[in-house]
Structure formats: C-alpha cells, structure tokens
Amino acid sequence: MRYIVILLVCSAALLFPQGRDTSKVIRELKPKNDLVKAPSDSLMAGDTAKAKKIIPRDTLRPVNQAPLFDGSYFISKNTFLKNEYKSAQDLFENSPLFLVKDLGSVGQPNEAIINGAGQYSTQYYSDGAALNGGGSWFNLMYIQTENIDSIEIIPAVRSFWYGTDNSLAGVNFITKNSISRIPQTRIKYYQGTKGAAMLDAQYNSVVFNKFALSFDMTSRKADDFQSNTTYKNYMFNNAYSDWQGNAKLKYFFNDRINLVLSYSYNKYRVGLNGGVNVDSAAVIAATTSNTSLKDVVYGVSAIPVNDWNTYDKSTLHNLNLKFLLNLFPGEYTELSAYYRFNLDEYRQNEDTAESDVNVMHNDYRYKIFGGQLRQSYKYQSLNFDFIGNYQSLNYEINRDVIKNWENALSLAGKMTTLFFGGKVQTSFFAKYIKYKDYNLKGIGADAIMKLTESSNVYLGYSSSEQNVIASVSDAYYRCFDGNYYKIKTANSVEFGFKSFTDDLTLNINAIYRLQNSKKDIFSAGYSVGYKYGKVLIENTSSCYNKKTDAYDVDYAVTPMYFLSSQNIEPAFRSDLGVYYQDILFDTNLDLKAGFKAKFLHLDNTANSYYAAGKYLDLFEKNIITVDFTAAGEVHKSAIIYFTWENLFDNKYFIIPFYPMPRRGIRFGVAWEFQN
C-alpha cells in the first residue's frame, strides 16, 4: 500500500502543469552537486566532490551551499551511485576510519565509529545545520539516502570547531540541489531477501519565476518471522519500516542572495529482539538429535531471541530556513535558523504478552531551536572565517519526569594564510562555548602542504574541552544528579595524505587521541583505487584501537536498546574489490561488475560468556565474506543493480549474538527522466 501511495504522488508530479515558460528566468541550471568552494581553505579540495563552476545560460546564478571545509574527505554521489546500498551506513563503506557495530538485520540502530569516535561523540549536520545536539544519540537510519549529493567527513582535529558541541567527529550530509527548467523525476526501487525493499520517488523543477521546488519520498521495510513464516534462517521481532519525506523550496532574489526553505519528516520503527537467546538455543540443541548449538543459532527455522515483544519507534521533524549570500567578491555569508523535534518511543512487553518480562513505556523527547551565522572574508593573503551558533535544547522523558532547557552559545574564529608561493596553507582556529554554567574552550592548528599538483599532506593538532555525561543512561540520570557532567579534555593529532591521478587515487589518514590521560585511542586507515585498462581495483582498510578504564562510558550504546556484549569491538576491517568497468553497446551501457571480499577482525575483552568459556565456539575473531555486485547505467538515465551477498554463506556475528545476513540476492533499478 505504501508503495502505491508513492507512485501516485510521483504520477502527480509527472502531470504537474507548466503554465509558463520559465526559461526566460532560468535557462537551465543543474549543478552537479552542492559543493561550491568557500573563499578560504581552497588548497585541499575533496577527492570526489570537487567544486564545479556553474555557467548559467541566462542572467541568474544560484548561490550554492558551501561545505564546512574544502579539505574534508568527501564521498560524492558518483562514488556510491552504482552501489546497491541499503541505508546511509553503507555509503561510508569505501571510506577509511569507518567501522560499525552491526546488529545484522536490516534497519537496526547500529552504532557507527567515525574518526575513532562513537555515536555520543559524533555531531551530524545537514547542509551545515546540526541534526543532533547535547550528546544525543543519532541513528544513521534517519538519513534519507536518495536526497544526498555528497557526504563531508570533517578532519578530526577540526570537528570541535563547528556546532555548539566540542564533538570528536563531524559528518555533514550535503543534499541535492538540482535545478532545471524542465521537470525532472527519479524513481528507485530495490528488493532483497526476507521482505527487505525500498521505493523512492523524487521530483524537481523551476515552478514559478524564481522559485525552484524539489521533494523526495522514501519507504523502506523488512519483515520478521512472525509476519512471514516461510522464511528460513530468520529471527523473531526484527521487522523494520521507515517513511521518509522532504521538500525544498529555493527562491532566487538575485545573483547574490538566495533563500532556501526545507522540511523533512521521518517515521521509523524497528523490532528489538536483543539477539539470540543462547541458553534457549542450547536447550534446543541438547534435545534435538544431530543438531549442534551453531545449527540452532544459525538454524533452518525460527531462532529463539531474548525479547519477543520490544520495539522502538521514532518520529522526527526538521525545519530549516537559510539565506545564502555572496554580496562581495571573496566573501560568503550563510544565515540560518532551524527547528528539530524527535520523539523516541521505547516499548517493552507493551501488551503484557510475557508475564515474566517488565512492562516499559518510555518516551524520549527532545526539541532543538537553533541558529547559525557563517561569514568568510578575504583580505590580501589572509582568509578569515567566523561561525556563531545558538542552540536551545529541551528534553523530556515520560513528560512528567524531566522538563529542562539547556541553552548553548558558541563563537568560533579561524585565520588562514599561504606560504612558499601558496604551496603551504596554515590555519589557526579557536572556539568558546557558554553551556549552562560551563565555559568550554578549544584551540587548534593545521597545515596543508602541496607536494605536487595532484597530491598533498595534511597535519593537524587540537585540544578541546567536552561535557561528558557521567552515566551510561544518558539523560535519564540528569534529573537525579545535578552534577551529571564531567569535563574532559581531548587532545588530537591527525595525519593525512591524498594523491589523485587519472588512474590512481589514494587517501591515508591516522588519528591519535588522548583524553584526560585515561583514554588512549588510535585510528588509522586508507582507501586506494587503481584502474588498469578495464579493470578497477579498490581497497579500503581501517583499524581502531581503544584503551579505556572500567568506568568510561563515552562510547556506550544508548540504554534504549539494551544491547549486550558491548565490549566486542570491530578492531580492523579491509574490503578488496576487483571490478570490470567498461562502456558497451555503442555507449548505451556503462557497466561495473565484480567481486568484493570483506575481512573483519573483532577484538573481544572481558565478557561473561567468554570468560567462562561458554559458547566460545560461536565466536569468530576473523571473518571473510565475498559478494558479487553488478550495476549498469543504460542510456545515462536508468541504473540496474544486482548483488549476490555472502556467496559462501558464512555464519558469523559482529555483536553477540546478532547473526549477520546469510547468502541472499538483492536487485533494483533507478530511473531518471524529464517530463
């Protein structure tokens, strides 16, 4: 039914009347992406999302969204356009310094580790506006993938400089900004095993005079055993559904002033089964002939789980108003205001189906009102950048437990200059935050050294203070203990190297972070792509090492999901892809097909199961899987996807005891056309 609704909306878009010829106002402005270089920090542009000049055919030039930092690591849509991804998490697969605590089933609230920082220490942005605040949890499943033009991963040493939190990692999702006088429509659909499916419909056009309108609707879902008993190797209570929508209206005052109004909505629900109940599985194995414990855990029928009647449901509203201005040469101004609302409803045994399980009805609400002013100014060889942020956060738990407001004001400044004929770019930056009764500071410096026209080196250092919640239960304990914060100082050092030629791309990154002499974190990785004739070889590797005391909970998973065995860490991953890439049939088919091998090493520390040696045979530290993927673009308008996942049907988990997907097939199609 949901897919029928989306198709009807899309059909209405196709029939949208074009009553007047808008070509006299905007002939055809279709930016490849949103990235336009800011006046400063222009020496180290992203690898695959370099800014592209827009040459209008008439009198109007749009002012486009600038990235937070030109020297960030960018993942452009050209990188993931021919990948059959299931969620925003998959878009980071080819990026170094990315690991994930994967719970196996589609739609689960996995924790991502980016630049050595977990969910509570990562700040997410959409077009530069904060999506989360106050150390709140943010789920990558909330991101509407088909609306993404590129992803900006900010260098770790600079992450604190943006927003009202001194975050350890920062990710900016830059949304699509296609503008065309001819209405454009795009439809994408994919189907996977066990009921996993997605349907997306987009539309954009210049609708009246200087107004450009776009919208996008997405629906995703996956079934569980209870809803379809024909599935094998499947678990109870992990059904997933998601409705997402966004609309953007852009008004061009003139060549120097643009107004952007956008709104997005998300309705997300997922079953939380708590993983396999290994004790119950052991009983089944002991009472069934010729059946091992591993056979039951990865069995051919319903797998016993810990929670049969627990789920989490989230409702999100995001509203943004933004002015983009290029009033004078060498200057960029961005003035924005935003509102965020998130209601997270956690339910355990809601209908008392299990008499021996506690009933829980917890509602977690937060509202964020915020504003931001970004200003860049160039004076001779010096570039100055200023960011002012204000954010007011209201969070509630079960309404009558907590009602509190937290206001934060941050001021940040940066000076950039060039040396040695422009071959070395240095920046010095600082930030001050007034957060309730706390005053937080941060300082840093970095340098970009241009070795050749296609390669450079990045070096950076920063020291910043953070408010860290002292309890693993996050905001819940705020109402009982007025001293729920502790101040920590994070000192970060970062090294990076980039090199780009027609046949070879290479990115190397390494980060070392020390917090209050107790937490010692090292994260390093690289990504390389080499093209030899019609063969493309890609390799991405990341390692992550964390040493912490027993009471450190900065990277704990939110208590709403009660995930077990969080001492398991994905310590190292390496993905190797070998593909055939060519344009066939008189340029009518652009094909990329090949195999991708994934290696993962897990590091387990003290755990009750493992310490006793119980169920140890279920755990594998070293995991190798192989996928076959193929994607072909037909007539530059439609892309057909095919993926055969886990070809050798390996049985493994990353987080105990959440089995990862078995062998399965996914296929899909994306079709873009003009009305």
WOVENGI-V722362 format. One record per backbone hydrogen bond with DSSP energy under -1.0 kcal/mol. NH is the residue of the N-H (numbers start at 1). CO is the residue of the C=O. If there is no record, write none. Layout:
NH:CO ; NH:CO
This chain:
5:1 ; 6:2 ; 7:3 ; 8:4 ; 9:5 ; 10:6 ; 11:7 ; 12:8 ; 13:9 ; 14:10 ; 15:11 ; 16:13 ; 22:20 ; 25:22 ; 26:22 ; 72:69 ; 73:153 ; 75:151 ; 77:149 ; 79:76 ; 80:76 ; 81:77 ; 83:80 ; 85:83 ; 90:87 ; 91:88 ; 92:89 ; 93:90 ; 95:92 ; 99:113 ; 101:111 ; 102:100 ; 105:103 ; 108:105 ; 110:108 ; 113:99 ; 114:117 ; 115:97 ; 117:114 ; 122:119 ; 123:169 ; 125:171 ; 126:129 ; 127:173 ; 129:126 ; 131:124 ; 136:133 ; 142:139 ; 143:140 ; 145:143 ; 147:144 ; 148:145 ; 149:174 ; 150:174 ; 151:75 ; 152:172 ; 153:73 ; 154:170 ; 158:155 ; 161:158 ; 162:159 ; 167:165 ; 168:121 ; 169:121 ; 171:123 ; 172:152 ; 173:125 ; 174:150 ; 176:147 ; 184:204 ; 185:673 ; 186:202 ; 187:671 ; 188:200 ; 189:669 ; 190:198 ; 191:667 ; 192:196 ; 196:193 ; 197:221 ; 198:190 ; 199:219 ; 200:188 ; 201:217 ; 202:186 ; 203:215 ; 204:184 ; 205:213 ; 206:180 ; 207:211 ; 208:211 ; 211:208 ; 212:250 ; 213:205 ; 214:248 ; 215:203 ; 216:246 ; 217:201 ; 218:244 ; 219:199 ; 220:242 ; 221:197 ; 222:240 ; 223:194 ; 225:235 ; 228:224 ; 231:228 ; 240:222 ; 241:269 ; 242:220 ; 243:267 ; 244:218 ; 245:265 ; 246:216 ; 247:263 ; 248:214 ; 249:261 ; 250:212 ; 251:259 ; 252:210 ; 253:257 ; 254:257 ; 258:324 ; 259:251 ; 260:322 ; 261:249 ; 262:320 ; 263:247 ; 264:318 ; 265:245 ; 266:316 ; 267:243 ; 268:314 ; 269:241 ; 270:312 ; 271:239 ; 272:310 ; 276:657 ; 277:304 ; 278:276 ; 281:277 ; 282:278 ; 283:279 ; 284:280 ; 285:281 ; 286:282 ; 287:283 ; 296:292 ; 297:293 ; 298:294 ; 299:296 ; 303:234 ; 306:275 ; 307:273 ; 311:347 ; 312:270 ; 313:345 ; 314:268 ; 315:343 ; 316:266 ; 317:341 ; 318:264 ; 319:339 ; 320:262 ; 321:337 ; 322:260 ; 323:335 ; 324:258 ; 325:333 ; 326:256 ; 331:328 ; 332:376 ; 333:325 ; 334:374 ; 335:323 ; 336:372 ; 337:321 ; 338:370 ; 339:319 ; 340:368 ; 341:317 ; 342:366 ; 343:315 ; 344:364 ; 345:313 ; 346:362 ; 347:311 ; 348:360 ; 349:309 ; 352:349 ; 357:354 ; 360:348 ; 362:346 ; 364:344 ; 365:396 ; 366:342 ; 367:394 ; 368:340 ; 369:392 ; 370:338 ; 371:390 ; 372:336 ; 373:388 ; 374:334 ; 375:386 ; 376:332 ; 377:384 ; 379:382 ; 382:379 ; 383:416 ; 384:377 ; 385:414 ; 386:375 ; 387:412 ; 388:373 ; 389:410 ; 390:371 ; 391:408 ; 392:369 ; 393:406 ; 394:367 ; 395:404 ; 396:365 ; 398:363 ; 400:398 ; 401:397 ; 406:393 ; 408:391 ; 409:434 ; 410:389 ; 411:432 ; 412:387 ; 413:430 ; 414:385 ; 415:428 ; 416:383 ; 417:426 ; 419:424 ; 423:420 ; 424:419 ; 425:448 ; 426:417 ; 427:446 ; 428:415 ; 429:444 ; 430:413 ; 431:442 ; 432:411 ; 433:440 ; 434:409 ; 435:438 ; 436:407 ; 438:435 ; 440:433 ; 442:431 ; 443:463 ; 444:429 ; 445:461 ; 446:427 ; 447:459 ; 448:425 ; 449:457 ; 450:423 ; 451:455 ; 452:455 ; 456:498 ; 457:449 ; 458:496 ; 459:447 ; 460:494 ; 461:445 ; 462:492 ; 463:443 ; 464:490 ; 465:441 ; 466:488 ; 468:486 ; 470:484 ; 474:471 ; 476:473 ; 478:475 ; 480:477 ; 481:477 ; 486:468 ; 488:466 ; 490:464 ; 491:514 ; 492:462 ; 493:512 ; 494:460 ; 495:510 ; 496:458 ; 497:508 ; 498:456 ; 499:506 ; 500:454 ; 501:504 ; 505:529 ; 506:499 ; 507:527 ; 508:497 ; 509:525 ; 510:495 ; 511:523 ; 512:493 ; 513:521 ; 514:491 ; 515:519 ; 516:489 ; 518:515 ; 519:515 ; 520:547 ; 521:513 ; 522:545 ; 523:511 ; 524:543 ; 525:509 ; 526:541 ; 527:507 ; 528:539 ; 529:505 ; 530:537 ; 531:503 ; 532:535 ; 535:532 ; 536:579 ; 537:530 ; 538:577 ; 539:528 ; 540:575 ; 541:526 ; 542:573 ; 543:524 ; 544:571 ; 545:522 ; 547:520 ; 552:549 ; 556:553 ; 561:558 ; 568:565 ; 569:603 ; 571:569 ; 571:601 ; 572:601 ; 573:542 ; 574:599 ; 575:540 ; 576:597 ; 577:538 ; 578:595 ; 579:536 ; 580:593 ; 581:534 ; 582:591 ; 584:589 ; 588:585 ; 589:584 ; 590:633 ; 591:582 ; 592:631 ; 593:580 ; 594:629 ; 595:578 ; 596:627 ; 597:576 ; 598:625 ; 599:574 ; 600:623 ; 601:572 ; 602:621 ; 603:569 ; 611:607 ; 612:608 ; 614:609 ; 618:615 ; 619:616 ; 623:600 ; 625:598 ; 627:596 ; 628:644 ; 629:594 ; 630:642 ; 631:592 ; 632:640 ; 633:590 ; 634:638 ; 635:588 ; 637:634 ; 638:634 ; 639:670 ; 640:632 ; 641:668 ; 642:630 ; 643:666 ; 644:628 ; 645:664 ; 647:626 ; 649:646 ; 658:655 ; 660:652 ; 664:645 ; 666:643 ; 667:191 ; 668:641 ; 669:189 ; 670:639 ; 671:187 ; 672:637 ; 673:185 ; 675:183
